[in-house]
Amino acid sequence: MNRSHQLKYIFSFSVFFLSLLFVNGQGIKLRTALEHDSIWLGDQIKLLIVVEQPAATKIEFPQLPDSIQKIEILQKSKIDTSKLDGTRIQLKQTYLVTCFDSGAHYIPPFKFNVKRALSVDSLRSNDLTLFVKFPPVDLKKGPADIKKPFSAPVTLKEIAPWLLGIILIGAIVFLVIYAISRIKRNKPLFVRPPKPKLPPHVLALQELDKLKKEELWQHEKVKDYYTRLTDIVRVYIEDRFTIAAMEQTTFEILTSFKQNESLIDKKTFAELKEILELADFVKFAKLTPLPDENHHVLSNAYLFVKETTVETVTELPKPAETKGKEDVVVGLSDNKEESQL
């Protein structure tokens, strides 16, 4: 090596060393690196740019062209920011590059602009060299691919339409089978959910109101009137006292209450006995009661239901808890129909 080349080498090294001192003196570190020093022809590799700097410093990353000499840039990522110790941060950007020309390819330093209050400085990163190797070719085997094609993984976006189509077809098939099975069994396709069951006393009072409005005995349907009346009372007894009243005779129902005197008092027992026994006389002995008796037996039915109703009263909240709330008391209201009897 002659003297001129030695001086040139020493001068270049001094400039590079002084630039490093300047970068570190400002608290900024620049670094570029490749995943590997060499690749096969047409292979892809990542080029990484890393900057460590104070958080208050503003650095402008270089805008690289589509290619650096014979190295092609395929893709670049966004600048990723992460915190380091103290007030320092790290900026990172990744480039995906490839090359289709074998040999050593020089990557020059990248220029970074540092914006300050009154001026703009520039810093340069280190340079790199990428070695591209040509794959060995056996001429006896003839032409061959440079690199075998690789299969990309299937993404959810690609299979989502197929999944939705399968689910839709399955739903249609299920609905068709369901509709055919319901039609064969003479059942409706859609059934409304059952309404919540009302308390026994509410149902009984509603049925008694309907019976009164129908005026069966006034239209000479006395037997139907007493049959309906006793059915209403028997259903109420089953729901309220869990006694199988619909399957028992009058004697058996009254015996059930006698055996457990705590269920109803004597007055209520007498009202129930009068209802059931008079109905038996009408249905089986063809007795024709007087209009007053028809009114009286309906009044006894109302009284029997009301006197055996279990009233539910909610616990009233304390004064501190009543703010913004309403006091709710669930009870049995007076029946207007009974006051008219």
C-alpha positions, 0 to 999 in steps of 0.5 A, a space after each residue: 500500500 503506497 503512502 497516499 492510500 495510507 493517508 486516505 485510510 487514516 483520514 476516513 477512519 478519523 472522520 468515522 471515529 469523530 462522527 461516532 463521538 459526535 453522535 454519542 455526545 448528543 446522546 443519539 445512537 444509530 445502528 443498522 444491521 442485517 439478519 444474516 451476512 449472506 443469502 441465496 439468490 432471490 432469498 428475502 432478508 430483514 434490514 433493521 434500523 435502530 435509533 436510541 435517543 432522548 425523548 425530546 429529540 426529533 429525528 427524521 428517518 430516511 426515505 429509502 427508494 424502491 431499491 438500493 443499487 441491486 438490492 430491492 426493497 419489498 416492504 417496510 414497517 412503521 416506526 416502532 417506539 419503545 421506552 428505555 431507561 430514564 427519558 430515552 426512547 428507542 425507534 425501530 424500523 424494519 425493511 424486507 429486502 431481496 436481491 437477484 444478483 450474486 456477489 457482494 452488495 454494498 449498502 451505504 450509510 443512511 442519513 438521519 436529520 436531527 431537528 433542533 430549535 434553530 438548525 437541522 443537523 444530519 447523522 449517518 449510520 454505519 454501512 453494510 455489505 450483503 453477500 448474495 450466493 448463487 445456488 449450485 446447479 447440476 448441469 447434468 439434471 437440466 434446468 431447475 428452479 432457483 428456489 422451491 415455492 413455499 406454501 403460505 398459511 391459510 388465514 381466517 379472512 380466506 376461510 371465513 366465507 366458506 365457514 359462513 356458507 357452511 353455517 348458513 346451509 346447515 341452518 337451512 337444512 335444519 329449518 327444513 327438517 324441523 318444519 317437515 317434522 312439525 307438519 307431520 305431527 300436525 304441530 305449529 312451526 313456532 310455539 309461543 312461550 307459556 305465560 307466567 302462571 297467575 296465583 291460584 286466587 287470581 285465577 279463581 276470581 277471574 273465572 268467577 267473574 266470567 261465570 257471573 257475566 255469562 248469566 247461565 242460570 238466568 238462561 235456564 242453564 242451572 246445571 251448567 252454572 253449578 258444574 262450572 262453579 264447582 270446577 272453579 272451586 275444585 281447581 282452586 283447592 288443588 292449586 291452593 291446598 294441593 288436594 286432588 279435588 278434581 278427582 274426589 267426591 264432595 265427601 272426600 274433599 270435606 273429609 280432607 279438610 276435617 282431617 287437617 283443621 288448620 287449613 281453614 276455619 269453621 266458617 270457611 268450611 261451612 261455606 265450602 260445604 254449602 257450595 259443594 252439597 247444593 251443587 251435588 243436589 242440582 247435578 244429581 238430584 235435579 234440584 231447582 234452587 231459588 234465584 237467591 240461592 244461586 246468588 248466595 252460592 256464588 257469594 260463598 265461592 267469592 268468600 271462600 277464595 278471598 278468606 283462604 288467600 295467602 297475602 304476600 307483603 314485601 318488607 318495607 325498606 328502612 328510611 335511609 333506603 327509601 330515597 328514589 324508591 317506591 314502597 310496594 305492597 302486594 295484597 288482594 284488592 277488594 272485589 267489586 263484583 262481590 259488593 254488587 251481590 
